[in-house]
Amino acid sequence: MALLVSGPLSILMGASGIAGDTVFAASRYTYRFDLTAWGWLHLLLGVALVVAGLGVAAGQSWGRGAGIAVAAISLITQFMFIPYYPAWSITIMALDLLIVWSLTRSSPTTGTGR
């Protein structure tokens, strides 16, 4: 269910970036993109996280793999986004790491650890 928390949070972050909000501080950074580009990236990842979360919640076979993949991609993008909003990025990184850990540790048939 953490996917269904991380997804909407990423969608909100993306909407803020697309709207050109002043929440994010632009800095000199190697991975510096336009904040609108970051907004679209977070928005798309958020939608993918929600879809994967719904797949996991529904017990679909593709849900776990998609959830692991999308959460790992979100983890990487949040790492690259740290200079823009460090507190938020680190929090979402911890949540994404929890998602990857829990989806790799749980059994698809019983929902418990191995």
Helices and strands as residue ranges (DSSP letters): H 3-18, H 35-57, H 61-80, H 86-105
